[in-house]
């Protein structure tokens, strides 16, 4: 797939043809679907997927492309190829990039494909065409710009696939040993064809060893020479199916070849035809879902790559061409599927069919009447827009259970329809000329499913409609002319699914709506005419799980009923069509109501909260959102386009079930914290785009199991000052990094790139990925964490000045394998350098990092070296004996056990050293950079030497040290400017010598956790220190006891004495720009 994407990207503008060739079932469609669904393709290309089949019909192909690329409602099929070409030329012009997939091309000649090239304006438009063609027809596409020859799986790959499909890992060790050889032989018989292994492997999942052996020894394998191998494996899989599942699968062939089948349509057809085996344990719907799961597992059904619907929650399926043949064969002659007028007589003579799928709108009335015989159970007749039916047309089809007449522009239904007493499913959707139904409609007492969606001229339901007490599914969506529902609508007590979306003419719901006590799904989206959205009786619908109130103009009635909907799982209040002043009060009341919806899993508040958030102060707005955190079972939360949302409370991170969070269009949102992206294995953990006020985004990379892309592409449209990208090891390819356009994010000032530390899989790709993550030149702060490759890319070393001239701070943390450091010396603006756990670095040569530049490190003020276990040398002088860090203000060195300074320690205002034993071993002879004549002998770290201080020392903090630290030889005469002195946890310290405070200007003395000190030095309480210091004492019981003696209270009366509780935190002190040494 990567090769195909690369070839398409690198191709020049114009028509570019990619041919995917291979035998049936080898995986051509899978490859094409992966390309078609690639995030970069979705972002950059308009897309169309066209099933071609045996006849290369340019008119059909052109109309199919137009229908997918045009806006909804703008396209009507044309029978004129030239007109279709002109429409395509307009649509594809203007620099639009288009990807077209032609599925299952059979045509034996190249002339038809040449016609397609002309249709697509070869050379004029930027179009990529992927053609899936069998090997036998591949010669017709020799002039394709790129050919991909698909090969069968290797035996190892075949075994991995059959193991996965048959649940091999879940079996006992003994069972696995017994099955290995058997599965090896079955995989060999499948000859590396993935479709065959999918179909057969899944059927073995629940079988015993003996049953699997019977599959291996089946007589079907004897026909491998006469029978196409995939068909053979499908036949074996069919034999393993339960009888009812086999019937349901065979029924799928009623839909046209290459058709996208809506899941709900399929389930309703199965149900109406009673193809699903009854069960006391599972409902019909649950059994249907189980059947579909099994067919998907065998690849007998596959998810459609391009659902023809705006409903993103709707599921669509397709059948692979070979699977379709198998389904048709399994129907045993019970199907009529034809668009050929001449073939109807043949079918009628057979007199064995039960289901008819007709796609030819020109079929004669005589032939249609002949098909509608007593044995017919199902009729699917789509798009008969010019057909007028006689009233007695259905008189003979008295056992008809399913009648699907969608997109038939009927003005009136034939009277004979109302005599179909066995009718359970009726679909009249898209009948835009239908105005009403006759009173006799109420005679269809067995009707369980009625679909009138898209009947835009429909005005009223007859009163008899409410006699259909068995109806469970009512779809009136898009009936914009419907003004009211019958008052007795509540009589439909078995109704579970009621869709009134887009019924913009409805003014109110009948009070009897509360009688629909079995309702599970109600959709009122787009009912903009309702004056009161929900009647009070609505609150008693205890079984209601799904409620869609999006795109409505009124919120009145919602707060008063919503807390009674205790079983509600899905609530959509998004995109109100207008904002009214009273919305604020309804939303305020709603906040206290939805906390009672403990079963809620989906909550869509997109654009809904603007009326209240615009009035609330920022803090109160955050508290309003905080109320959502009580919905413990919430899985999906949509807060998009709430433009007055400034902050997301962290309490939402406690929603352990939350999988997706949509914040797109929240233009005033300032920060995206890491917890928002760390959801429980979601497919799309966080959706963010057009958040114009975003300042900080902590992005977490995710990759679904088996996916060929991570979610990194979500950063493409993000623009903010600070970005942290964590879990970079989840990125699949370097192309993902290229496509987010990091270099172009001119607003970006701070970037942190984070791979997870301590990974077992030290990946080769870290270096390649980092090479593509080049920040913009205006970047000021850069952090690199967990990077595992040995070398840094050029933009961080030799070319760092040209790529990142404005860097102010560089941080590297948990870098286990890299021994070279960024060439930070050439960065004129660098002020801060932090290196932490960069394990391979043994020497830091500031002269080398400066690149020989005299202007190097001119602004560097702070350097931290932390936990650098192998660092042995820090050389801060250049080859010309000049100190390289002329402005260094603070040097912090922690846990560098092997580190020693060179000839002299670095010059800095503040030096902090911790856990660096070797560093505190002083050389016996001073180096050439030391101007002091004082000589100190080598000794272990028991003392801190303070000498040659060019800047006066104002504060000294002594922690965990012995009394030697305050010996007169060290301290005397060197602390005249000292203002703050702190002793902390010096367990062996038993007293404070006089010289410590006698010759100083100490204004504050802190003693913490020094249990051995029992009194204060005489020089303090005899007023020899003229500044009378503040004295703070904590956790020093003996000293406190001494101070509380009456005689000592008098001595210390002039001292500001503070006793602090042991439970309080250690007082923080600041140096306020003063020099500090912290021996630890």
N, C-alpha and C positions, 0 to 999 in steps of 0.2 A: 504494500500500500504506500509506503514512504516513497518508493521509486515513482509511482504514478503521480503522487502529489508534487514531487520535485519536478517531474517532466512537465506537468501542467503549469506550475509556477514559472518555470524558466522558458516556456514557449513564448514566441513573439505574438503580438496582437494579431487577431484574425481567427479563422476557424481552425481548431486543433482537434484531431480525431485520435482517441485512444481505444484500441481494440483489446478486449479481454477475451482470450480464446481458451477453449478447453472442452472436455467431454462433459456431458450432463452430470450434475451432482458433484463436481469437483471443487466448487466453491467460487465460481465467477460472481454470482449474486452477492455473496458475503463480502467479497473484496469491493465491489461497486458500492454496497451499502456503507461500508466503512469510509470510503472516500466521500460519498454523498453526505454523510452525517458528521464529517470532520468539522470541528469548530471553526477553523479558518475558512473552510469552504462556505459554511453557513454565513459567516460574517461578510465575506467578500463577493459572493456570487448569488444571483437569483437562480433558483433550481427548479428543474422539472424532471419527473420520472415517468417514462412512457413505456407501457407494455406493447410490444409490436406483434409478436407471434408469427404465424406462418405467412400472413399476407402483409406486405410492406405498403400500407395504405397511407399515402402522403396526406390526404385530407384528414384522416383520423389522427395521425401523428401531430399535424399542425394544430388542429383544434385542441388536442390534449395539452400541448405546450402552452397555447394561449390561455386555456382555462386555469392553468396553475400559475402563470406569471402575471395575469391580469388581476386587478383589484376585484374584490367580490362583487358580483352583480354586473360587471362591465362587459363580460364576454358572452356571446351567443354563438353556438356552433354554426359554421358556414359550410355549404356544399361546394363552394367555389374555391378551388385550389389557389387561383391567382389572387383572390381577395384575401385568403389566409396568408399568402406570402407577403402581401402589402402590410397587413396588420402586424405580422412578425417583424418586418423591416422597421416599422415605427417603434415597436416595443423594444427591440434589441438595439436600436440606434442610440445615439447620445452617449456613447462610451460605457454603456451597461455591460457588466460581466455576467455571463450566463453559463451554467453547467447543465447539460441535458444528458440523461442516461436513457439509452434505448435497450430495453430488457428483452432478451430472448428473440434475437433477430434470426430469421430462417431464410430470408430471400436468397435465391440461388444466383441472381444476377446483380451486377454492380450498378446498373442503370438507375434503379430506384433510389439507391443511396446517393447517386449523383444528383438526383432530383432534390433530395433533402439538403444537400450542400447549397444548391441554388436557393432553396427556401430560407435557409439560415443566413443568406447573404455572404457566402464564402469570401473571406478577405476583407470584408467591410466591418464586421462586428467581432467583438472579442468573445467568441463562443467556444466552449470546450464540450466535446461530445464523447461520451463513453459508450461503446458498443459492446454488448455481451453476445458472443457468437460461438456456436459449437465448432469444434475442430474441423468438421467436414465442410463448413461454409467459410472457414477462415481465409481461403484464397481470394474471396471477394473484397477483402479489406487489406490487401498487401500494401496499398498505398497509404495506410494509416500512418499518422505521424509517430505513433508509439504503439508497440504491441506488447502485451503481457500474456505470456504462455503459462497457464496454471497447470500445475503438476499434481498428481495424487500424493497423499500423505505417505511419508516413510513408514516402515513397519513400527518403529518406535513411537511415532506420532499417532499412528492408528491405535496402538495399545493404550497410550495415555488417554485418548478420547473414549475408547470403549470402557476402560476402567472408570472414567468419570461418569459416563452415561448410565452404567449399570450399577452404580453405587458400590463399587468394589471396596473402597476404603472403609465403608461402614460394616462390612461383614467380619466375622471372626477370623482369626489368623488361620485356623484350620480350614475354614471355607475358602479363604484366599488361596491357600496352597493347592486345594483340590481344583479350583477354577482356572488357575493360571494357564495351563496347557489347553483347556477347552476354549477359553477366550482367545488365546493365541491363534487357534485354528479358525475361529469365526472371523477374527480381524483379517486373517489372510484371505478368506473367501470374499471379503468386502473390497479387496483390491485397492485400498487407500482412498476410497470415495467417501468424503465426510458425510454427505447426505445419507448414504446407506448405513454408515456406522451410527449416526444419530438415530435413525429410525429403528434399527434393530437393537442397538445397545440399550435404549431406554426401556424397551419391552422386557429386557432381561432383569430389570431392577428388582422386581418382586418375585422372581422365579427361583425355584430350588435348583440344586445341582442336576438332578435328574431331568427337570424340565429344560434346562439349558442344553443338556446333552441331546435331548430330543430335537431342539432347534438345530443343533449342529448336524444331526443325522437326518434332517428333513429331506423328503423326496424332492422338494423344490430346487435344491442345489443341482439336481440332475439336469435341469432345464437351462443351465447357465449359458449354454451355447445358443439356444434358440431364443432365450429371454434376456432382455437388457438387464444388466446386473442390478441397477437401482430398483427396477420394477420387481425383480426377484426378491430383494430384501424387503421392499414395501409389502409384497404379498405375504412374506413370512410375518412381518409386523402386524398385518391385518389379522392373520390367523390367531395371533396372541391377544388381540383386543377382546374385551367383553362385548357381547352382542349389541347392547344399546350404544356403546361408544362407536362401534363400527357403523351403525345406522346414522349416527350424528355426523360422523366424518364423511360418509358417502353423500349426505345431504349437501355438504359444502360445494359440491360440483354444480348445484343449481345456479350459482352466481357465475357471471361471465368470466372467462379465463383472464387472469391478470387483474381482476377486480379487487378493490380494497373493501373488505367485509367489515361492517360495523359490528362490534361484539354484541351490543345490545340487540341488534336486529337478529343476529344468529341465535342468541339465547331465546328470544321471543318466538322465533320460528320453531325451534326445537320444542319449546313448551307447548305451543298451540297444536303441534302435530303429535304431541305425547310420545316423543322419541326418547325422553329421559326416563330411565327406570325409577319408579316410585321408591321412596325410602322412608322408614319411620324415624331414622336418625338425622338425615339431612334434608333441608328444604330443596325444592326444585332448583332454585337459583344457586344454592351451594353445590348441588350436583353438577349443574351446568359449568360452574367455575372449575370444578374438579376435572370435568371432561376436557375443558379448554387447556387447563394446565398440562394434562397428559398429552394432548395433541401438540402443544408447544414443545414439550420435552422430547417428542419424537421428530420434531421439525415438520410434522404434517401440517401444522399451522405455523406461520412466521409473522412477526410483527411487521406491519406495513411501514415502509420508510417515509412515506409522505401522506399522512391522513388528509383526506379532502374535507377538512372541517376546521372551524375556528375554535372548537371546544378542545382545549389541550388535554382535558381529562378523559376524553373518549378514546377507546382502544379500537384499533383497526388491525385486521389480519389479511394476509395474502397466502395463496397456495403456490409453491414452486411448480413450474410447468409440469415436471415429471410426477409430482404429487397429485396435481389436478387430474392427470390421466388415470392415476391409481384410484382416486375418489370416484371418477366417472365409471371406471370398471366395477368398483365395489357396489354401485347403485343397482346393478343387475337389471338394467333396462327400465328402471322406474322413473327415469328423468327424460324430459324433453328440453334440450338446450339448443336453440336454433335462432338464427336471424335470416334463414333462407326460406322463402315462401314455398319453394318446390319440395322441401323436405318434410313439410307438415303431414302430407298424405301418408308418407312412409311411417311416421310415428303413430298416426291414428290407426293404421292397419295392425300395428303390433298389439294394441289394446291392453298393454301391461303397464303403462306409465302411471305414476301417481303424482308427479311433480312436474310443472312446466315453467320454464324460464324463457321468455320471449323478448327479444331485443329489436325486432323488426316492426317499426310502427306502421308499416304499410301492409301488414297481414290483412287478408280479406276477412270480411265478416263471416263468410261461410267456413273458412278454415278455422277461425277462432271459435265459432260455435261447435265445430267438430271436435276440437280439443277439449272443450268444457263438457266432458261427459261425466257420468255418475262415478267413475272410479277416481276422478281427479280430487286430490286433497289440497293441492297448493298451486296457485297461479302467481307468478311474478312477471309483470308486464310494465316495463319502465319506459317513460318518455313518449307515450302515445299522444303527443300534443295536438295532433290534427284528427284524432279519432273520435267519432261519436258512436256510442253503443246503443243498440236497440234495447227496449225495456225488458224483453224476454231472454236476453243473452245468457243469463246465468240460471235459467230455469232447470236445465239438466244437471247442473253441478251441485246437487243438493247436499253432498257430503263435503263440500269445500270448507277447509278449516283456516287456510291462510290465503288472503287476497291482498296483493301488494300492487297498487296502481299509482305509485308515486310519480310526480312530475307529469301526470296526465291532466291536461287543462280541461277538466270536465266542468261543464256548467250545471249538469244535473246527473245524479246517479241513476242507473237503470233500476226500475222498480223491482226486478227479480232479485237484486242483491238482498232485499229485506226479507226474502224467503229462505235465506241461507241460515237455517236454524243451528247448524253445526259450526258456523263461523266463529272463530276465536281470536283471529288477528285481522285487522283491517288498517291498511296504510294508504291514506289519500294525501300525503304530504306533498306540498308544491302545487296543489290544484288551485292555482291563483284565481280561477274564474268561478269557483264554487262559492255560492252566496249563503246557502242554508241547507239543512237536512230536513227531510219530511218527517211527519209525526210517526210514520211506520218504522223509523229507525229504532224506536224502542222495542221492536219485536226481536231484535238480535240478542236474545237473553243470555246466550253463552259467550258473548263477546267479552274477551278479557283484555284486549289491547286495541286502542283506537288512537290513530295518529293523524291529526289534521294540521300539523305544523306547516307554516308557510302559506296557509290559505288566507292571503292578505285581504281578500274581498269578503270573507266570511262574516256575517252579521249577527247571527244568533243561533243558539242551540234550542232544539224543540224541548218542550216540557217532558216529552217521553224519554229524552236522553237519560233522565234520572231514574228510569226503570231498569237500567243496565246494572243491576246490583252485583253482577259477577265481574265487572270491569275492574282491573287492577292497575292498568297503565293508561293514563290520559295525557296526550300531548297536544296542546293548543298553542304552542309557542309560535310567535309571528302572526297570530290572527289579530292584526292591528285594528281591524274594523269591528271586532267583538266589543259590544258596549256593556253587556251584563251577563251574569250567569243565572240560570234558573234558581228561584228561591229555594227549591228542594234539592239543590246540588249536594247537600249533606246526606241525601239518601244513599249515595254511592259509598257505602260504608266499607266496602272491600278495597277501595282505591288505595294503593300504596304509593304510586308515583304520579304526581300532578305537576305538569309543566305549563305555566301560564306566562312564561317569559316573552317579552315583546308585545304583550297585549296592552298596547298603549292607550286604547280607548276605554278600558275598564275604569269605572268610577268608584266602585266599591265591591267588596267581597260579601256574599250573603252571610247572614248571621249563622246559618246552618253549617258553615264551614267547620265549626267546632265538632260536628258529628262525625267527621272523617277520622275516627279514632285509630284506624289502622294505617294512616298515612305515615310513610317513612321519608319520602322525598317530596319537597314542595319548592318550586322555582317561580318566584315573582319578579325576576330581574327585568328591568325596563318597563315596569308597569307605572309609567309616569303620571297617569291620570288618577290614580287612587288618592282620595282625599284623606282617608284614614287607612294607613297601610295594613294594619292587622286588626280585625275585630277582637273584642275581649274573649270571645269563645275560643279563639285560637290557642289560648294558654292551656287548654286541657288535652292537647295532642301529645300525650306522654310517650308515644312510640316514635315521634318525629326525630329523625337523625340528621337530615340534610335540609337546610333552609337558605335559599339564595334570595337576598333582598337588594342586590346590587343595581345601580343605575336607576334608582327610584327618586322621586321628588319629595317624598314625605317620610319622616321618621316617627310620626305620631303613632302611638299604639305599641311600638316595639318594647319600651321599658316595662310596660304593664303586663306583658305576656311572656317575655323571654325567660324569666326565672322559673316559669312553670314547665318549660320544655326541658325537663331534667335528663332526657336521653339524647339531647342534641349533640352531634359530633362535628357537624360542618355548618359554619355560619359565615355568610358573605354579606357585608354591608358596604362594599366598595363602590367608589365612583358615583356618589349622588349626582343626579343630573342638574341640580341647582342647589344654591345655599340660601336658606331662609333663616330669619333671626331666631325662630323657635328651635332650630336644630341644636343650638348650643345647650338649651335646657334638657332636651331629650337625651343628648349625649352625656350630659352630667349625671342624669338619673341612670343611664345605662351602665356607667362605670361600676355602680354598686350591685348591678343585677348579674352581669356576666360572670362574676366570681362564683356564682352558684352552679355554673355549667361545668360540673366536674368531669363530664365525659367528653368535653370538647377537644377535638383533635386538629381542626382546621379553622383558623380565624383570619378573615380578609378584611382589613380596615383601610385599604388603599384609598387615599384621598378623602377618607370619611371624617377624620378628626380635625381637619382644618378649621371648621366653625368654632370649635372650643379651644384648640391650642392657640389660636391667634389672640384670644383674650387672656389666656393664663400667663403669668410670669414663667420664666424659663424653668425655675425649680418646681413649680406646681405642675407644669406640663410633664416633667419627668416623673413626678409622683403619679400622675394620671396613667402613664404607660406602665408604671410599676404595678398597678392593680392587675395587669395581665399575668404577672408572675404567680398568681394563685391557681392558674389553670394547669395543674400538674401533668395532665395527659396531652397537652398541646404538642403537636408534631410540626405544624406548618403555620407560620405567622407572616402576614403581609402587611407591612406598614409603609409601603411605597407611596410616594407623591404627597406625603404629609409635610408640606413645605415649612410649617412652623415647629417642626420637631428638631430640637437642638441636641438632645443627648438621649442615648439608650441606657436605661438603668441596668446596673450589673446584676440585679435580681433576676433578670430574664435568663441569665446564664445558669440559674438553678433549675430551669425547666429541663430535666434530664431526658425527656422524650423529644425535645425540639430538634427537628431535622433541617428545616429550611427557614431562612429569615430573609425577607425581601425588603430592602431599604432604598431601592432605586428612586431617584427623583426627590429625595429628601434634601432639598438644596441648602438648608441651613444646618444640616447635621455636621458636627465638627470632627468627630472621631469614630473610627471603627476599631474596636478593641479585639484582641486575639481571641477571647472567649467566644465571640460571635461566630467565628469560623470553625471552632473546635466542637462540632456537633457529632452525633453518633452515626458515623458511616453514611452521611447523606450523599445523594448524587449531586445536588447543588446546595452546598452548605450555606452560602451567602450570596445574595444577588445585589450588586451595587452598580449603579450607573447614573450619570447626571446628578451626582451629589456635589453641586458646585461649591458649597461652602466647606467641603471636607478638608480638614487639616491633617488628620492622622489616620492611617489605615494599617492595621495589623492583619495581614492576609495569611491564611493557612492553606497550603496546597493539599488537595485531595485527589485521589484516583480510585474510581470504582474498580472492583475486581473484574479482570478481563478487558477493561477499557483500553483504548489506544491513545487516549489523551487525558491529561489532568484538567483541573479547573483553572489553570494559570491564565487562560485566555480571558477570564473575567476582569483581569487588570488592564485590558486593552483600553477601556474607556474611563479608567480612574485617573483623576488629576487632583493631587493634594501635595502638601508640603512634606509630610513624613510618611514613608512606607516601610513596613517590615514584612518580608516574605519568609515564612518559616516552613519547615518540612520540605525543603527543596529536593530532597531525595525522591519525592513522589513524582517529580516531573518525568515524563516519558521520553521526550526528545528535545534536542536543542532548538528545533523549529518553533516549539512553543515559546521559548524565550525570545526568539527573533520577532515573533508576531505581536508581542505586547508593546513593542515600540518604546522601551525604557529610555532610550537616548532622547526621544522627542518630548519627554515629560518635563518641560521647561520650568514648571512650578515646583518640582521636586528639590528639596534642600537637604533632606536627611533620608538615608537608605540603609537598611539592615538586611543582609542576605544570610539566612540561617538554615543550615543543615542540622538535623538532629544529632546530638553528640552521642558517642558510644555505640554507633551502629556496628552490627556484625558484618554487614555487606559493605566493605570499603569499595565504593564504586569508582570505576574508571571515568565516569561521565562528569564528575564534579568539575574538573578542569575545563572540559568542553562546554559545560553549561555556563560556568562563570565567565568564560570568554565571550558569551553572547549577551550577558547581562550588563551591558555597558551603560553606566548612568549618564545623565546630561552633564554638560560642562559646568553648570551653575551649582552642582552639588557641593555642600559644605561639610556634611557629616556622613561618614561612611563606617559601617560595621560589618565584619565578616565573622560568622560563627560556624563551627562544625565542619569546615571545609577539609576534605580528606585527600585531595590530590597532592602530588609532590611539588608542583610548581605553580606559581601565579601567572595569570595571563599578562600579555604585554601592556594592557591598559592600566595595570597596577604596578608595573615595573619600569621598563625602558620608556614607555610612552605616557606615563602618568601625568607629566606636566602638561602635555597637549590635551589629554582627555579630561583631567580633573584639576585645573589650575587654581580653583577656588576652595579647595579642601581646607577646613579649619581643624577638623578632628578625625583621627583614624583609630579604630578599635579592632583588634583581632583576638578572638576567644576560641579556645578548644580547637586548635589547628594541629592535628597529631602528626602529619607526615611532611609538611612543607618546611623547608629549611631556609628559603630566601624570603626576605622581607620587602615590602613595598619601598620604592625609592622616594621616601618621604622627604629627604633632605632638599630636594629641588622644589618643594612646594612652598612658595613664598609666604603663604597665609597660614601655614600650619601652626596651631597653638597647643594642641593636646595630642599625645600619643599613648595608647593603652595596649599593652601586650599581656595576655593572660592565657596560660596553659598552651603556649606555642612550643610544643615539646621538642622539636628537632633543632631549634635554634640554640647554638652553643656559644656564639660570639656576636656581639653587637658592636660594629665598627662605625661610629658616627661619621668618621672621615669618609668611609666608603659610601655610606648612605647619602652624603652630601654631594656626591658626584664631583668633588673638587671645587665646588662653587664657594666663593667667599661670602656670598649672600645667604648661604644655607642656614636653616634653623633660626633665622633672625627674629621670628615671632614665637618660637616654641617656648611655652611657659610651664607645661606640666607633662611629666613622663611617669607612667606607672608600669612596673614590671612585676607581675604577680604569678606565683606558682610556675615559674620557669625552671623546671627541675634539672635541665641539662645546661642551662646558661652558666658559662664559666668566666666570661670576660666581658666587661663593659668598658670600651675605650672611647672616652669623650674628648680626645685631643686629635687634631689633624696631624698630617705628616710634617707640617711646619711648626709643630708644638703650640698651636693656638687652640684654646678651648672652643669646641664647636658649638656649644649651646650658650651663646652670650647673654640670652635673656631668660634662662631657666630659672623659674621661681620655686618649683616644687618637684622633688624627685621622691617617689614612693617605691620602695623595693620590699616585696613580701614573698616569703617561701622560695627563695632562690638559694638552695643549700650549697651549690658549687660555685657561686659567684664570688669573684674577687675584683676589686678595683685594679686599675693599672698602676702606674707609678704614683698617682695621686688620686684621691677621691674627687668626684665632680664638684664644681662650685655651684651652690644653689642656696636660695634663701631659706628653704625648708627642706629638711631631709628626714624621711620617715623610713625606718628600717625594722623589719619584723622577720623572725625565723630565718636568719641568714648568718649561720655560725661562721662560715668561712670568711664572709665579708668583714666580720669584726676581728679578724686576725691581722693586726697591724704589722707592716714590714718594719724591720729593724732600722732601715735606712730610708730617709725620705727621697722621693724622686726629684727629677730635675724641675718639675712644675711646682714644687712646694717651696715657698719663700720663708717658711718658719724655720727657726734654728732649734726648735724644741724636738727632742728625740724621745720616742716611746718604744718600749720593748714589746716583743710579741707576747700575746697572752690570749687565752680563750675569752669568749664574750662574757665578761662579768662587769664590764665598765663601759661607760660612754664617755668619750673624750671630747671636750668642747674647747677648741682653740682656734686662733687666727680667724676670729669672726669679724669680717669686714662690716657687717651690718649688726647692730646691737641685738642681743637675744632678749625678747620680751616675755616669752612663755616657755615653760618646760613641763612636760608630762612624763612622769616616771611610773611605769607599770611593771609588776611582777619582777622587781629587781631587789638585790640584796643591799646591805648597808654600805658595801664598797662603792656604790654609785655616788654616794654623797661624801666621800672621803675628802679631807681638806686639800689634798694634793690636786684633786680634780676640780673642785668647786671654787676654791678660794680665789678671789680677785677676778673671776671670769663672769660673774652674774650681777654686775653693778646695775644693769638696766632691766633686770628681771622684774616683771610686774605680776605674773601669775605662776604659781607653783602648785603642781598636783601630784599627790602620791596615791597610787591605787593598787590594792591587792599585793602589797609588799610584805609577805608573811614573815620574813626574817627580820624586818625592821623593828627595833625595840625602842628607838628614841629618835628625836630630831635634833641633830647637833646645833650648837649655837651659830656656827659659821654659815649655816644654810640660810638663815634669815637676818643675820647681824649686819652684813654689808650689802644689802640689796634694797631695792625700792618696791618690795612685794606689797601689792594691794589686795591680793586674794590668795588665800591658802586653802587647798582642798585636801582632805584626808578621808580616804574611802577604803574600807575593808582591811585596814592595817591593825589587826587584833593585838599585836605586840606593843604598840605605842601606849604608854600609860600616863604621859604628862606632856605639857608644852614646854618648849625651851624658855629659859628665863628672859632672854632678850625680847620676847614678844610681850609678856605681861609686865615687865619692868619698864615699858614704854621707850625702849631704845630704838624701836622702829617708829619713826615720826609719822608714818602714814597710817598707823593703826589699821591693820589689814582686816578685811572680811575673812572670817574663818568658817568653813563649811565642813561638818563632820557627819559621816554616815557609816553605820555598821562598824563602829570602833567602841565596843562596850567599856573597856577599861578607861579609855580616854574620856568618854562621856561621864563615867562615874567620877573621874578626877575633876572635871569641869563643874560638876554639880555640887561639889563640896562648898560649904558656905564661905570658907576662907578663900577658895580659889575663884568664887564668883566675884568677890571684891577685887581680887587682883586683875581679873579679866573684864572688869566693868566697861573699860574704854574700847573693848574689841566688839565688833559686830559679829556675834556668835550665832550660827544657825545649825540646829540639829535636824537632819533629814531622816524620814522613815526608810527602813530597809526595803520596803516593797516598791518604792518609787524608782523610776528609771534613772540611770546614771546621768548627772547633769551634763548638758552639752556645753562646750566652751568653744569659742571661736577666737582665732588669732588676729582677726582684723588686720591682716596684712603683716603680722609680726612673724619673726623667724621662730621656728619650732623644731625641736628634735624629740622624737618619741622612741626611746629604746624599749623594745618589747621582747 
